[in-house]
Amino acid sequence: MRERLDRRTIEFLLSAVEAPELRISAAALRAVSEQVAAELLAAGFVQAEGYEAASMLGSDHWDVPVPLAWSEETGAFGYFSPAVGWTRVAHDEVRSYKIQLHRVLVSLVHAVPAPSNARPAPLIDDSLWDVGKFRLGRRTHLTSLMFGRRLHDPATWRKIRELLRTRLSAHTGLVLTTTNSEVLPDAPANTLICPIADVLCGEFGLEADILASRLDGFPVATREGLVVSADGKEVRFRGETHRFSKGEQQRRIIRFLYERHLAGEDRVSVSTVIDKLDLRDNARIRDFFKKHPTWNRLIVERDGTCGFRFE
């Protein structure tokens, strides 16, 4: 079942997976929000496991961790303060949580077609996992899907890179990661590295069509699965594929509207399109698409504006 998580919860989870250890302190969860903590616990993505060895709660020096000790007398953790003596710390204040990465990965690929249930297995401890083989797009073969974290760390990446090189196959494999795209290393041959944040759909899950688009060299899918090839010859929208193998002006218009859409502008004035693309005077966008079956299904023009048909 795909989990419904708030955007802030997803961002926190992906960030936490990139930390040196797959653990989250109670203080870190409190610092975000109660909603984030509640959603992660309800989804089973984090589970209580052990306690922190130190705490800054209520210490005389807020920026200095205070070592904790167990008191048999009080049945709780605490520390000795020169000012007030023994200070008890509640269990929930110093509880430690383990990220259940297996559960996270299974939830991510729940809706992606596979011959059998995904059973993520570690390839390199705490660094790389084999998620399984999946059917992506119209490919006749199964695509190997892996997950790697902390790819920005040189020591971690060396181990991952060497293992990926030994797993070369005739087909490109996909490595999902929580590492930010700005610090990703170059991938070995027949491997595509893809940040999870770039391919998530509305909920916390992945779609086969979006993953297939990335393998095909398409940019990130936007609202309602809209993706446009770099040359404008192919557009994928709402489960349909529209091709523009002929008509240079059609492709120029599509690319321009897509660029404006990515910039947050869904409706563009026709006069702007004509001016920026240096089209003929008094041109109408419909004149360039009137013989194409996708007019009014993919591109619409009304009230002096045009754009992709999202409504």
C-alpha angles and dihedrals in degrees: 000000000000114000122234105221131171114248090245091054091051093049092049093048094049090048093048092052088060093058118108090256129035091238136106125201123225088241091057092051092048091049091060104043143285090252092058092049092046094050094048092048093045091051091049091238091128129030131189111258122164132321139277117262092219139028139195093199113125094346123151089241109043095197095051120078113234117218112239129219133193117246117207089193096058096026091228144090120266148141138231116254118195088215102051106007123229111018120196120218120203117241093239090055094062102027117134124217128208119216108234096218094174089059091046093052094046090052092049095056097034093113097040111102114248134166089243139001114300112256108184112211127188117249095176118018111261092346115065134023134185104228097183142256120300142183108246122184117314095331114137091209130064118254120227111233122198136171126218132178135197092022088158091068109093096215093047093046093051091059094044093047093052092050092048090053091056091052096058114147138171090265130061115257124212123228114195116202144179090216114114115257092234093066101036117132123229111277124235120249117297092015129110119195114207128182110231091224089064096057106034115124122217094291128039098286146084131247124216093224093054092049090047090052091055091050089050091055097255121145123250114302115247134197114338091005097292112169127165125195117239092252094045093237095120132037126185115201133160093346094311130108118218119192129203103183090152130040114062092200091054090055093047091052092047093050091048094049090047092052091051090047091054087051089056100262112119097171120048125186113252090229089058092052092048092047098045094045094039093234122171119287117271090013121159121211090228089061089067094048104031093107094045118093093224096066109122089009098067105006124034134184125198140142091012094304135095139192145126115318103250097150 
